[in-house]
Amino acid sequence: MARPLRFRYSPESWSEQRVRQQILQPLRSNIGARAVSPRFEIGADWETHRFEMQNGDLALFARKNGDAYWMGNTETPSSLWKTDKFGWQEVPYHVARWTKRELLATLHEEDPWLADYPHISWFFLPVFMSKDGREATRAFFREHAAGFPDAGRRETTRFFEDFLSTGVLDPHRHVMSGKLGTSDHVDRVRMSAAMGEFIAAKILTDAGYQIEPEIEVTTGHSLDFRASDGDTNVLVEVTRPQPPKNRVAAGPVAAVRDTAETKSDGQLAKHGGGAVLFVDCSSFRDDDWQAVRGERPDVYHRPAVVYRSRPNGHVEGYRKGSVPLELEGAMDVLD
């Protein structure tokens, strides 16, 4: 499975003739590539190329004075196989800006409704335009309301657009966007679990904490977030129970307990305590959540927060144990 889009860097001189011979011609022979005029200017004396394939793939190439950068959701020409890969913030500004504009224009041409959500379009661009995952990731927002039940695509996409436009997760874009994956089919359970981490990030941010994702711990694995302010430094792990109809567990309360137990017996047990477990029930429909809300079951780990978020921004939940986070500003606390 291909990964989210990154740049390949070639520290060599590329002439127009070499581009035709070592990039265009192999791609033309293999997958019907054609060179087309780039849609945007790049500036700063860079030369640019845009290649479109018969199967819908796209590749971009920028070169200048012995430096060249390639990005594509297609096969990589053999002349670039041994090149190193770099993230969007690691390449020259003009190259990153030009690539972003070219890819966004194509994305909005193929899925025009996403143009109303510019920050989501940009944030998830590495997966929305990836080789394997471009159809599935867009369909997850378009047809599956980003994992929210009983909701439409526009309200759920606006929910994430409003949060992401704050820029809180911009420095962690590659890590966080990659959580959505680049599978060639919609795995609603896995993708919903990934978006559960964005919901947790929003809750922590709304509560006034600074967040950092993917915190490596001494056991050799990572926990989802560090939440901190002047007085607090807390690790948070997020789990998202499947809706009861999707699992063997008999009912929503059992779904919450079983999912939390799996997480508690796994990563959190290895970590040895101290982390807060966030149990995100945002995939539950109203009646399922009401059952959990009424019983407020224990979840085999303390401290823990069990909650449900809706795309209108309302969050409610309850705590188990002594939770070292002040969350009243971000949710209605039921306990």
BELPEFEN-V22047 format. One record per pair of residues at least 6 apart in sequence whose C-alpha atoms are under 6 Angstrom apart, sorted by the first residue. I is the first residue (numbers start at 1). J is the second residue. If there is no record, write none. Layout:
i:I j:J
i:I j:J
This chain:
i:2 j:132
i:4 j:126
i:4 j:127
i:4 j:130
i:5 j:126
i:5 j:130
i:6 j:86
i:6 j:87
i:7 j:70
i:7 j:71
i:7 j:85
i:7 j:86
i:8 j:69
i:8 j:70
i:8 j:83
i:8 j:84
i:8 j:85
i:9 j:68
i:9 j:69
i:9 j:83
i:9 j:84
i:10 j:68
i:10 j:83
i:11 j:66
i:11 j:67
i:12 j:66
i:12 j:67
i:13 j:66
i:23 j:77
i:27 j:33
i:32 j:53
i:32 j:54
i:33 j:52
i:33 j:53
i:34 j:51
i:34 j:52
i:35 j:50
i:35 j:51
i:36 j:50
i:38 j:50
i:42 j:98
i:46 j:63
i:46 j:64
i:47 j:62
i:47 j:63
i:48 j:61
i:48 j:62
i:49 j:60
i:49 j:61
i:50 j:59
i:50 j:60
i:51 j:58
i:51 j:59
i:52 j:58
i:57 j:73
i:57 j:74
i:58 j:72
i:58 j:73
i:59 j:71
i:59 j:72
i:60 j:70
i:60 j:71
i:61 j:69
i:61 j:70
i:62 j:68
i:62 j:69
i:73 j:130
i:73 j:131
i:74 j:131
i:108 j:115
i:119 j:165
i:120 j:161
i:124 j:177
i:128 j:134
i:128 j:137
i:132 j:182
i:132 j:183
i:132 j:184
i:133 j:182
i:133 j:183
i:133 j:184
i:136 j:184
i:136 j:185
i:136 j:186
i:140 j:146
i:142 j:153
i:145 j:152
i:145 j:153
i:145 j:156
i:147 j:192
i:148 j:283
i:149 j:285
i:156 j:311
i:159 j:311
i:179 j:194
i:180 j:191
i:180 j:194
i:193 j:240
i:203 j:330
i:206 j:330
i:207 j:327
i:207 j:329
i:207 j:330
i:209 j:227
i:209 j:228
i:209 j:229
i:210 j:227
i:210 j:228
i:211 j:226
i:211 j:227
i:212 j:225
i:212 j:226
i:213 j:224
i:213 j:225
i:214 j:222
i:214 j:223
i:214 j:224
i:214 j:225
i:215 j:222
i:215 j:223
i:216 j:222
i:223 j:237
i:224 j:236
i:224 j:237
i:225 j:235
i:225 j:236
i:226 j:234
i:226 j:235
i:227 j:233
i:227 j:234
i:235 j:275
i:236 j:275
i:236 j:276
i:236 j:277
i:237 j:277
i:238 j:277
i:238 j:278
i:239 j:279
i:240 j:279
i:240 j:280
i:241 j:256
i:241 j:259
i:243 j:283
i:243 j:284
i:244 j:251
i:244 j:252
i:249 j:255
i:252 j:288
i:253 j:292
i:257 j:299
i:260 j:299
i:261 j:300
i:276 j:303
i:276 j:304
i:277 j:304
i:278 j:304
i:278 j:305
i:279 j:306
i:280 j:307
i:280 j:308
i:281 j:307
i:281 j:308
i:282 j:308
i:282 j:309
i:302 j:320
i:302 j:321
i:303 j:320
i:303 j:321
i:303 j:322
i:303 j:323
i:304 j:319
i:304 j:320
i:305 j:318
i:305 j:319
i:306 j:317
i:306 j:318
i:307 j:316
i:307 j:317
i:308 j:315
i:308 j:316
i:309 j:315
i:315 j:331
i:316 j:331
i:316 j:332
i:316 j:333
i:317 j:333
i:317 j:334
i:318 j:333
i:318 j:334
i:318 j:335
